[in-house]
Amino acid sequence: MSFPRYPKYKDSGVEWLGEVPEHWEVKRFKLIFKEREERSLKGEELLLSVSAYTGVSPRSEVIDNGDHLSRAESLEGYKICHIDDLVMNIMLAWNRGLAFTSYDGIVSPAYCVFYVIDGSEPKFLNYLVRSDRYTLYFKAFSAGVIDSRLRIYPETFGRLFCNLPLIPEQTQIAAFLDRETAKIDELVAEQRRLMELLKEKRQAVISHAVTKGLNPDAPMKPSGIGWLGDVPAHWEMKQLRQFAEILRGKFTHRPRNDPAFYDGDYPFIQTGDITGTDRYITEFKQTLNEKGISVSKQFPQGSLVMAIAANIGDVAILNFPAYFPDSIVGLVPHLDVDLDFLFYMMITLKQPLERNATVSTQMNLNVEQISSVVAACPPLIEQRNISAHLESELAKFDTLTAEAQRAIDLLQERRTALISAAVTGQIDVRAAL
């Protein structure tokens, strides 16, 4: 759907704004907002956080697993905010780190809180200040040398300009954007549901191939393992130690982040490098020096590496020799085991391995627990046939998943462009309501 432009435009008098609809007003933000200076006396109000993705949310909804609600011992002195206030992380305003709140609560003292003083519609202003056009504007006037240190101070923010329609039109534009972005968000959600279904189907195809084989008429026998069920009668039941030599990573130095051990010539892989989505490890982010490798363990190229803490059970194939910490094991397949088959088989073993994990502060596995896990092993030629079959079948899922992701990207680009065009007056949406 395309939208018309306004009948007449005028020069805004501000180089960045360019032409604006003739009846829109150009105003400095300090004539729209005033900074709120209220502070919490006890720190007992709802703690809020602002995000580029979700806007303002209760901090408890966005903290990482295992993180604390706040690093501060007390929230006394945190800044008060009220519904329809603008909450701004001054270090991330350029990256959409500002939004209007739908909650009463408190925010970090490092944030700025503003309330509307000219009667403008908060929903319209929320779209405006979070639009690409305005966040680029904020970035241009932020102080700092690199992105991670950019800050826009309240005095600078107040001096910047925006173009505003009359309040009834602000309400119309906000209602239009609510409706249209909701449609786009639902289409995006549909594509994401499709991707989840494809992921589930992909997993089912892998699981069936490596536990039942490719011949639907093959005689079957009980495996003796509840989750595995029946397996082809000619397959052997083996412990994992009979599939591969199992190597345990090592990094005996603590603290692990001591710079004396890093920045050398030797690749060092950690659990975060095993994503669970990438089949191969083809690059590395860290290196060890001679001192570092003396307290670590090298795995050979062609090892199947698996996380045994945090993202437990995630696997990838190593494309080069590298050093590993004790949170990762390496599986070097025996001569009668195909590496690609072992990769697919280990994907199916993720949940059984998780069930075997020891729980302390986080789940973890030891080599004995891993070695004793039992799986079904077909003859080598059949392993290779299964791997080749899966290569072909999974390529279809990968294509469909990539198409869904492209659709999501295009929808999100349209959403962003639509908001920017509407709040800057580049399109006239009044007749679309």
Secondary structure, 3 states (H helix, E strand, C coil): CCCCCCCCEEECCCCCCCEEECCCEEEEHHHCEEECCCECCCCCCCEEEEECCCEEEEHHHHCCCCCCCCCCCCCCCCEEECCCCEEEECCCHHHCCEEECCCCEEECCCEEEEEECCCCCHHHHHHHHCCHHHHHHHHHCCECCCHHHCECCHHHHHHCEEEECCHHHHHHHHHHHHHHHHHHHHHHHHHHHHHHHHHHHHHHHHHHHHHHCCCCCCCEEECCCCCCCEEECCCEEEEHHHCEEEEECCECCCCCCCHHHEEEEEEECCHHHCCCCCCEECCCCEEECHHHHCCEEEECCCCEEEECECCCCCEEEECCCEEECCCEEEEEECCCCCHHHHHHHHHHCHHHHHHHCEECCCEECCHHHHHCCEEEECCHHHHHHHHHHHHHHHHHHHHHHHHHHHHHHHHHHHHHHHHHHHHCCCCCCHHHC
